Amino acid sequence: MRLLLDTHAFLWWLGDAPQLSSAAREAIRNPQALVHVSAASIWEIGIKAKLGRLDIQDSDCAAEIEANGFVELAITARHAQSAGALPLHHDDPFDRMLVAQAQLEDLVLVTRDRHLRRYGAQLLVT
């Protein structure tokens, strides 16, 4: 399975948070899974930390991608174009970027946000 972790799913994984469902945890742990974390998520974490809405201590979230055996997913012009063309079902530009990346790269988005189904993306709901 090819997965893309939503920002909160990535943070829940790192913190071993109980909010991450057992189905999501098993999918991420599966040795056959290829788990991606988008540069958009690292950007979102940085913004929320700067605004005081997220406490990440001195954590290097970018380094945690590789440390956890995940794959960094860069934002390409194709991703940006697709995200910009999505209908405004959702106000969060980071979520729209993740949807665009999941669709273009044929990834299952691991998220708690059921509203993203409106985009037709493949989801694994946490």
PLY file of the C-alpha trace (Angstrom):
ply
format ascii 1.0
element vertex 126
property float x
property float y
property float z
element edge 125
property int vertex1
property int vertex2
end_header
0.00 0.00 0.00
1.21 3.51 -0.83
0.25 6.00 1.88
0.43 9.75 2.38
0.15 10.88 5.98
-1.94 13.95 6.71
-0.10 16.35 9.01
-1.96 15.29 12.14
-1.46 11.59 11.30
2.29 12.18 11.00
2.37 14.00 14.34
0.20 11.32 15.98
2.59 8.65 14.68
5.60 10.51 16.05
3.92 10.99 19.44
2.42 7.49 19.56
-0.92 9.23 20.13
-4.03 7.17 20.85
-5.99 9.19 18.25
-4.26 7.22 15.50
-6.54 4.29 14.76
-5.28 0.74 14.93
-6.07 0.33 11.21
-3.91 3.35 10.36
-1.16 2.23 12.72
-1.10 -1.25 11.14
-1.05 0.17 7.61
1.87 2.46 8.47
3.78 -0.36 10.20
3.24 -2.79 7.33
6.68 -3.59 5.88
5.16 -3.63 2.37
3.82 -0.07 2.80
5.53 2.90 1.24
4.68 5.81 3.54
5.05 9.39 2.31
5.12 12.68 4.21
4.60 15.82 2.16
6.79 18.89 2.36
3.45 20.68 2.79
3.01 18.96 6.17
6.43 20.09 7.38
5.58 23.62 6.23
2.21 23.47 8.02
3.87 22.23 11.24
6.37 25.10 11.09
3.65 27.71 10.61
1.47 26.35 13.42
4.48 26.13 15.76
5.44 29.73 14.98
1.87 30.86 15.71
1.92 29.00 19.03
-0.84 26.60 17.95
1.46 23.59 18.07
4.24 22.69 20.49
6.87 20.58 18.77
9.63 21.39 21.29
12.96 21.27 19.45
11.82 18.45 17.19
13.28 18.24 13.68
10.19 17.02 11.87
11.95 16.90 8.51
14.58 14.53 9.95
11.81 12.40 11.45
10.62 11.47 7.95
13.77 9.51 7.18
14.24 8.35 10.78
10.87 6.61 10.60
11.57 5.01 7.22
9.15 7.31 5.40
9.60 9.00 2.04
9.65 12.78 1.67
7.19 13.96 -0.98
8.25 17.23 -2.56
5.72 19.74 -3.86
5.95 19.97 -7.65
4.48 22.49 -10.05
2.07 19.76 -11.17
0.92 19.28 -7.56
0.47 23.03 -7.14
-1.51 23.34 -10.35
-3.80 20.46 -9.37
-4.32 21.78 -5.82
-5.17 25.21 -7.21
-7.76 23.72 -9.55
-9.59 21.75 -6.84
-13.06 22.97 -5.87
-13.18 24.84 -2.58
-14.91 22.05 -0.65
-12.30 22.63 2.02
-10.77 25.90 3.23
-7.40 24.48 4.24
-4.83 24.93 1.44
-2.53 22.35 3.04
-5.28 19.72 2.90
-6.02 20.59 -0.72
-2.32 20.12 -1.52
-2.32 16.73 0.19
-5.42 15.70 -1.77
-3.79 16.79 -5.05
-0.62 14.90 -4.21
-2.54 11.78 -3.19
-4.53 11.85 -6.41
-1.61 12.52 -8.74
0.74 10.05 -7.06
-1.92 7.35 -6.49
-1.55 7.42 -2.70
-4.03 6.63 0.05
-4.35 9.67 2.32
-4.28 8.77 6.01
-6.47 11.40 7.66
-9.20 12.02 10.20
-10.91 14.51 7.86
-13.82 12.68 6.28
-14.74 15.86 4.36
-11.84 15.17 2.02
-13.91 12.34 0.51
-15.72 15.06 -1.46
-12.61 15.27 -3.63
-12.76 11.59 -4.52
-9.38 10.88 -2.92
-8.65 7.45 -1.51
-8.71 7.78 2.28
-7.78 5.68 5.26
-9.67 7.41 8.05
-7.81 7.51 11.36
0 1
1 2
2 3
3 4
4 5
5 6
6 7
7 8
8 9
9 10
10 11
11 12
12 13
13 14
14 15
15 16
16 17
17 18
18 19
19 20
20 21
21 22
22 23
23 24
24 25
25 26
26 27
27 28
28 29
29 30
30 31
31 32
32 33
33 34
34 35
35 36
36 37
37 38
38 39
39 40
40 41
41 42
42 43
43 44
44 45
45 46
46 47
47 48
48 49
49 50
50 51
51 52
52 53
53 54
54 55
55 56
56 57
57 58
58 59
59 60
60 61
61 62
62 63
63 64
64 65
65 66
66 67
67 68
68 69
69 70
70 71
71 72
72 73
73 74
74 75
75 76
76 77
77 78
78 79
79 80
80 81
81 82
82 83
83 84
84 85
85 86
86 87
87 88
88 89
89 90
90 91
91 92
92 93
93 94
94 95
95 96
96 97
97 98
98 99
99 100
100 101
101 102
102 103
103 104
104 105
105 106
106 107
107 108
108 109
109 110
110 111
111 112
112 113
113 114
114 115
115 116
116 117
117 118
118 119
119 120
120 121
121 122
122 123
123 124
124 125
